[in-house]
Amino acid sequence: MTINSRRLDLLKVLLLFVILASWGCQSGVERVPAGPPIKLSLAVSPATYSGLIAIADEKGYFKDAGLEVSQSLHPSG
């Protein structure tokens, strides 16, 4: 193998890597489903780990995903 063929092979590998890396970095636009929101009822407990559900609801993440969430407080699962 000559030096020029090694450089050409290296260039091919680097080009393939750049193409694959740029393909994986494309930003996808998430779309909210069309139509009325899906109704969802969640039973939550008064524990600290259930706070993430309340935060997501307050920030509107459920509505952004096309969900209408109602929460009910229960002492355990």
Secondary structure, 3 states (H helix, E strand, C coil): CCHHHHHHHHHHHHHHHHHHHHHHCCCCCCCCCCCCCEEEEEEECCCHHHHHHHHHHHCCHHHHCCEEEEEEECCCC
